[in-house]
Amino acid sequence: MGQYDVHRTRAAQRKHAPYLVVLQSDLVNLIRTAVIAPLRPLRGFGRTADRLHVMADFAGEPHVLSLEEMASVPREVLGEKVGSLGSCRAEILSAIDLLFTGI
């Protein structure tokens, strides 16, 4: 499990958030939980906020990384790895800064 890896969610949650993105560093892989945020399709998401919502094309359509829905979950909740948002690292860190520090 790597930082910014995208995992498919379990069937029950797929409609709301088909993917989960791992936010925590690879250096803390020894703990049994993972800090994640849902990656949701842009269509049906509603209004987005500049800098807080990271936009990313994934699986052929636009998605929104919804950082305000960040959570810690048991690793077993994560489905198969289907990609990475590593190319969005700077935008993700900027959004986390905004969420936690207002900067």
N, C-alpha and C positions, 0 to 999 in steps of 0.2 A: 504494500500500500504506500503510494507516494503522494507527496504534497501536490495538490491540484489535479490528482487523478479523478476521472469521472466514472462513477459506478451506476449501473442500472439499479433502480429501486425494485423492491418486491412488487408483485402484481397488485396488491391492495392499494398501494400508494401511487401507482403509475399515472393515473389520470391527473392528479394534482401536481405531482413533481416526478417526471419520469426518470430523472437523474439526480444523484447526490455528488457533490464535489468535496473532496477532502481538503481541509484548510490547514491542518496542523503540520508541523515540520516532520520530516522523515526521522529526525533524531529522537522522537518520542514514540517510536513504534513498539516499545515494550509494554505500554499501557493497553488495557483491553477495550478502551473506548477511542472514538475518533470524533474530532470536531468537524462538522460538515455544514454545508448550506445547499439548499435545493437549487437545481438548474431547471427552470420552468420555461415552457414555450411562451414566446412573446404574445402570440395570439391568445386572447383571453386573460392575459396577465393584468391588464389595467394600466393605470398611469405609472410611468417610471420616473425616477429621480436621478438627475445628473450626478455623477460621481458615486452615488450609493449603489445603483444597480449596474452591474457589469454586463454588457451586451456581448454575446458570443454566438457565432454560427456553429451549430452542432447538429449532426445527423441530418444535414441538408436544410435546416430551417433556423431562423433566429430564436435565440433563447435568452433568458435573463437569469443571472446569478443573484438570487434573492438573499442578500447577506443579513437582512433584518430577521430572517427565519433561521439563523445559525443555531446549531444545537450540538450537544455531545450525545453520541449514540454508541451502543455496543457494536463492535466491528462486525458481528454476525449479521447486522442489519444490511450491510453493504452487499449488493449483488456483484455480478461480474464487472470487471474493469472494461470500459468501452472507449476510453479516450483520455485526453488530458486538456486542461486549460492552462498549462504552463506558459503558453505564449501570452496569456492575459495577466501574468504575475504582477506587473506594475499597477494595472488598473484595480486588481483585487486588493493589493496592499493599500492603495489610496482609498478605496471604499471602506476597508476595515479601519483605517485611520479616521476617516470622517465619522463612522459609526461610533467609535469609542472615545475619540478626543475632540471631535468637532472641527478638526483641521483638514 
